[in-house]
Amino acid sequence: MVKTRVNCTQIPAPKPGADSMWGPRYQPSIKLMLKRAADDHSLRIPVCDHTRDIVGQVDVSASRALAPLLDFNIRIRTDCRIPPQPATPGEEPGQPVSRSYRFEIILYGPFKYAKNVGAILERFHFRLHKPFMLPKGMKFCNPHAPDYARIAKKQLSKAIAKREADRSRSSNFTPRTVEEVRSEVMGVFDSLTRSDELPTMTPPRSIVTPLLTHQKQGLYFMVSRENPREMQLKQKGMVSFWRTKINLDRQIVYHNVITGESQLAPPLDTRGGILADMMGLGKTLSILSLVATTMNEARQFQYLPPEQPSAPEPRQANRDLNAAQATLGLTPLTRNTKSTLIICPLSTITNWEEQIKQHTATGQLSYHIYHGPNRIKDVARLTQFDIVITTYGSVSNELSSRRKAKTGSFPLEELGWFRIVLDEAHMIREQSTMQFKAIVRLQAQRRWAVTGTPVQNRLDDFAALLSFLRLEPFHHKAKFVRHIVEPFKACNPDIVPKLRILVDTVTLRRLKDKIDLPSREDLIVKLDFSPEERVIYDLFARNAQDRVKVLAGNPTSGALGGNTYIHILKAILRLRLLCAHGKDLLNKEDLAALRGMSADLAIDIDEDDDHAEGAPLSHQTAHEMFTLMQDTNNDACIQCNKKISQEQNSMDAEKEDDTLGYMTPCFHVVCQSCIRSFKQRAKAALPPGQLAGPCIVCNAHVRFGFVNIRRSDVEGEHDGILKPTSKSEEAAADLDKYDGPHTKTKALLDDLLKSKAASDANPQEPPFKSVVFSGWTSHLDLIELALKEANIKFTRLDGSMTRQARTAAMDTFREDRNIHVILVSITAGGLGLNLTAGNNVYVMEPQYNPAAEAQAVDRVHRLGQKRPVRTIRYIMRNSFEEKMLELQDKKVKLASLSMDGQNKALDKAEAARQKLMDLRSLFK
């Protein structure tokens, strides 16, 4: 153990529930973690507490000795703590401070390196001490102890003798990968059988659409879950992880069968849960039935005095906020309301409107759309509605306005809602975002999370939903990690049954086999490039292969430093664009490179380095790079490692602050919370009087400056789409440069014309309609040209359209017999749309995330579909698209090539090397 000091800039936080063995006047031992970047060449070693906040750094005297040990590839692991010390009255974790604390660092590592580690520490005048406690079974040796040589020899012989026995035992342990964790957790959800045994409940007459059996069972479940806990347990089919027992003092205690802990106080009621039916099973109608069934209770609730919030706001993940923001408390409630607040993505508002009109009797359920300039902000008027529909962005923006002390009325936090429903609830899965924090601040008696994908990538996704539901004690993330996540990662055999109990308590999930949907045929159609298309594709493919080979064969490139990784991603993007629509989708830069190519000449590894040393970064290039980072899940802040992608920020077009983050000339992304401190550090690193200098992250020589990454310019679900990597608007309009339909578009036209002919031949039947999905609006632009030339009438829906325009497009596609096609951007059409008017689905190019394709297709094959559905995915033969298809078949997302913190087993350098090898495998 090394004894030193840690210099803190804010008071570190102990783990929740930690108590000092010395009594309340002492703070408990505080566990800290060393957070040194793999490519950090300085001696600085930042430290963070359990919240992942950076709270300070190791004293420089110790960091001189420890930095080399951490940088060497000798598998050194640390356990660091601030020992117990007297508590200072009035101090709270997270407060700014300038203080040095005693700091103890226990070093773990292979026995064979002990002598060398001791020598390095001794060189810097540090001695190793015996720790006060050791994990059970852990061997200890101290190279600075007098009898070290004797102990070392004895332990080495024991280790050799025990190796074979250990090998057979350890071979039975296989750590779960991220995909395996997700698969097994979703298996728990998918294997729930309780729904088969649930009674049914019929909604009131205000619901005019007859419910299917599974929806009647769902209504029973939701009504039962909204009862107080004691009443819930009396309902058939209800499950709880709480048991009542009598302790030795003959007191009633409440025992948690998952945590094994007991308490005297009854657990708080959780009135609500998770409706996790698969997409297309009619969850919207189920929620409307619940609202209609509980109208009387809602009216009684609005006359009760509001229960004022007492829980503190979740602590900020980053303390680079001003004091007013950091200390913002919860808003006092002015009154209760009978309203159910439905929070959804902007794209689903139209669907909610349509469903209310379709399924409820006229005038029975009043609703208001709380979005845009015509929203009602008067509290008294807002409480008159049975349903208030708003967006995730509206809720986030109100919290942002409060933090900035803006004047105006922000009623969402001022009301005690009867019920809050989150549609597409997985939107709040990142607990560090403003979006999550704004949602959990809202007060309601009842809460429902509605999502077909309760776990997208990590168990933490489920934790976020439990936090919203306030399910005691798992609404505290630390409890969830301790009792669920850590045992699961350790392959504890007892955890799956416990997880099943937890899921079963609050969740109802049914698969599509519960309803009788028309058949669905999924086809993959492989197409051959034309000779001209093949020549161009092969030129870029050879260039990409050469580039990856050079990087993979260069031992200094293993960390993918600077812009190396971006160049590889750009090469991949070019290949995908060429597969989609040939050179018509390439930008001016790529076209210029094409003109300079020949079959015998490969591009230099840095030929597209348009940000040469000292050159400023252009707005277009910055957004192009950020789009690539988003596509590959690489859009994390370089300082705090928090995601700043579009889906984890404001989720609609209503933006008070349009900035997502900032990009450096060497393509590092910095979030809004970190930009101030990052700028200060970057300025300090500049030579005196110079505007250019070494980057503090990768040491690239760059000009000081940042480009704002704006929401309105980034391709996202609800916003205008920047097209830097594709055909510009001017080029799209210039038909002289348009080479005509690509092979994929020709195949699409042939199929669409056949469908049109079939519709014309059967005028007495509804026409056969088609939905065409693409990930790029520029690709849709080119398909538009081909449809117009073929005289095929169509409508379109993409992220640049207003809510009113989206509604008009959906109505036109559904009701106009002459409209045979709707063109849909996958990012805009993957959530909340009902496209059952179509029965043919075309996916024009494979997506990085296969789940995005599946969600889009499910908008057609869902409840309400009357015809068999046929889906066609176009893939170019002998191309990069076939590699992407292989990845999808293996359920390995290309996004997993990024270092997003999910794989904690690898250090950053190893993860970077693995990422490069994964990229290389795509070109074999």
ABEGO torsion letter per residue (X at the ends): XBBBBBBBABBBBBBBGBBBAAEAABBBBBBBBBBBBAABABABBBBBBAAGBBAEBBBAAAAAAAAAAAABBAGBBBBBBBBBBBBBBGBBBGBBBBBBBBBBBBBBBBAAAAAAAAAAAAAAGBBBBBBABBBBGBBBBBAABAAAAAAAAAAAAAAAAAAAAAAAAAAABBBBBAAAAAAAAAAAAAABAAAAABBBBBBBAABABBBBAAAAAAAAAAAAAABBAAAAAABBGBBBABBBBBBAAGBBBBBBAAAGBBBABBBBBBBEEBBABBBGAGAAAAAAAAAAAAAAAAAAAAABBBBBBABBBBBBABAABBAAAAABBBBBBABBBABBBBBBBAAAAAAAAAAAAAABBBGABBBBBBBEAABBABAAAAAABABBBBBAAAAAAAAAAAAAGBBEBBAAAABBBABBBBBGAAAAABAABAAAAAAAABBBABBBBBBABABAABAAAAAAAAAAAGBOAAABAAAAAAAAAAAAAAGBAAAAAAAAAAAAAABBBBBAAABBBBBBBBBBBBBBBBAAAAAAAAAAAAAAAAAAAAAAABAAAAAGBEAAAAAAAAAAAAAAAAAAAEAAABBAAAAAAAAABBAABBBBAAAABABBBGBBBBAAAAAAAAAAAAAAGABBBAAAGBBABAAABBABABBABABABBBBAAGBBBBAAAAAAAAAAAAAABBBGBABBBBAAAGBBBBBEBBBBBAAABBBAABBBBBAABBBAAAAABAAABAEBBAAAAAAAAAAAAAAAAAAABAABBBBBBBBBBABAAAAAAAAAAAAAAGBBBBBBBAABBAAAAAAAAAAAAABAABABBBBBAAAAABGBBAAABABBBBABBBABAAAAAAAAAAABBBGBABBBBBBBBBBBGBAAAAAAAAAAAGBBAAAABBAGABAABBAAAAAAAAAAAAAAAAX
